[in-house]
Amino acid sequence: MNNNMLLNQIKLRSESIIPDEKLSPEGIENSLSNVKKSSGKQISFAAVSFVLIICLISVSFFTTFNFWKISFDPKNITPKSTAPPAFVPSVPIPKSNYDTVFKAVSGIKQKYGQNDTIINDLDIGTGFSEKNGQAYSGAPAAASDSLRAELSSDEEFSGTNTQVSGVDEADIVKADGNYIYTLSGEHLLIVEAKNGDLTKMSDISLDFSYSEMYISGDTLAVLEQSYEDLIAYGGKLYEEDRSYAHGPFTTKTALHFYDISDRANPLETHTLAQDGGYISSRLVNNTIYLATNSYVYDLENIDKKEPRTFVPSTYADEKQACVESSGIYIGSYVDSVNYVNFSSIDLDDTSKFYCTKSILGNGSNVYCNDTSFYVVSDSYDYENDTYSTQLFKYAIDGPDVMMLAETKVKGNILNQFSMDEYNGYFRIVTQSYSSDYHPETNLYILDPELNLTGKLERLAKNENVKSVRFDGDIGYFVTFRNTDPLFTVDLSDTGNPVILNELKIPGFSEYLHPFGKNLLLGFGSDADVDSGGVTGLKLSMFDVSDKTDVREISTCVFEQNTDNQYVSSDAQYNHKAIFADSSKNLVGLMYNRYSYVTGVQNNYYVIFKYDNNTFTETAKINLGQLKSSARGLYIGDYFYVVYYRTICVLSLNDFELAEKVIF
């Protein structure tokens, strides 16, 4: 635990601590009076001193105990708000005492089938308490973007397209400047890429269902999601009909670690897993953070004496352990027996989880920078017919993780880019619905303790949010009905966000990307102005030098929908599928062309050069009837297109195909 973090937390929280009434001056006086009455004698100076010493020790212990339960980012300290915090974590449940957890789960079980259980009604001492009972109080998120990898290598190279500079995201293809790593079929391939020449170093057969991977130095980690039925956990529900079998936590997410110091002979070293389906993960410096959702299916067979039946578990090389009760928090608003499990792994020791926290609540997306990790979930209140987003905030410092706060905001997010944190303030764009069920857009700003400081609500009525991007003090978001309004918002005054510009153009961008100085790249769909019908794929470049007069200065509609074909791209919903590098003025992506006549889908990877306010197609590679995705990257003077067991090599000088290797 970081000492500076703790000292700052003491400073921030000491004013808000409410000691026991018995420790107040009136309480102490009453205590002394009672002692005097019971003894019938005068209280000696020693006795008074003894009582005062005990009181001082108690206050000191209370202060220390309270600040240990939460954490705070010391880099983002702001003056303490006069308003009460959105949520204040309660004292963690004592280690090896799961009674409170069991009581919470049992309370939900009793109300099972009802929507939106308010845990506060269950009288179990929640992990959080709502701010004045308000359902909506604020929101957070943050990010800037850098594609150029910061690892040491023999050649300059590009990394995964991520949201936040310095925060890596798992993907199916990775590079480190010397080697390309790709998950293809049931294999992990390691290929040396040297001056455009490719040499296969190793081909690892994977006997599990992989999803993505990370590379950090000589450590490689592959993510897996597995499923097990109830019987494997010793459950009884559905035992007679295994086709419907479900376990308490039937889904597990695992990280398989490999020592790749010898690229020709990778060695699997450890496997770490935790209950729950994969939400997302991040790699910051030397720590992997993993978030999962686990659900207690078998409520009929939870057993107070068997925490495994109602508490999530972690697994270190198959060795199972329940999450310690001191690491479990109870969310303020729970509508099902679901846990958000958040773990950290120090890559210097991949034999164990460094830290695991679980919250009785839900999660569906994450935002992460180098000091904060947010898990968010969309929810719907059937009783009030409203949509909201719940946020859990963790402070991270290397592998150290501490639960910090929880809150809710009105509306639901589009994706991870709807969130951003900047100078300690969390910004989030959501979509909600009016009383007549028309979509509306909202923007909220929250301070480091998730108190609401500023907001914009009920924008772009009858239009849907299509993309969001934050860039320092500026926020951009696109909404669409028949045309694309690109909103530019000044966020420098956290208490008063201001719309600077609203640009309406045909079509809409589904991904926004800061592209060098004063340029913003957009990728999405072209559309008919009158009907709003999508007509094809479109690249846009916006001049944002004047935030009050943002202009679309270049467009490229490179594929068209017709009566006979439909075009789409992975990059419309997965930012990692798009390559964008402003230093080389390049944009690359894969797209699909589906024929209604033949029923065949052909796939292409296309590379554009942006120069003199113009997009120019410099290369197009026919990937055939590929059913998996493709990635583009560069190492040195060569561009590599990586797809199913195949790598195409192009020279960055002329973009001629130099080599195509099938492994």
Buried (B, 14 or more C-beta within 10 A) or exposed (E): EBEEBBEBBBBBBEEEEEBEEEBEEEBBEEBBEEBEEEEEEEBEEEBEEEBEEEBEEBBEEBBEEBBBBBBBBBBBEBEBBEBBBBBBBBEBBEEEEBEBBBBBBBBBBEBEEEEBBEBBEBEBBBBBBBBEEEBBBBBBBBBBBBBBBEEEBEBBBBBBBBBBBEBBBBBBBBBBBBBBBBBBEEBBBBBBBBEBEBEEBBBBEBEEEBBBBBBBEBBBBBBBBEEBBBBEBEBEBBEEEEEEBBBBBBBBBBBBBBBBEEBEEBEEBBBBBBBBBBBBBBBBEBBBBBBBBBBBBBBEBBEBEBBBBBBBBBBBEEEEEBBBBBBBBBBBBBBBBBBBBBBBBBBEEBEBBBBBBBBBBBBBBBBBBBBBBBBBBBBEBEEEEBBBBBBBBBBBBBBBBBBBBBBBBBBBBBBBBBBBBBBBBBBBBBBBBEEEEEBBBBBBBBBBBBBBBBBBBEBBEEBBBBBBBBBEBBBBBBBBBBBBBBBBBBBEEBEEBEBBBBBEBBBBBBBBBBBEEEBBBBBBBBBEEEEBEBBBBBBBBBBBEEBEEBEBEBBBBBBEBEEEBBBBBBBBEBBBBBBBBBEBBBBBBBBBBBEEEEEEBBBBBBBBBBEEEEBEEBBBBEBEEBEBBBBBBBBBEBBBBBBBBBBBBBBBEEBEEBBEBEB
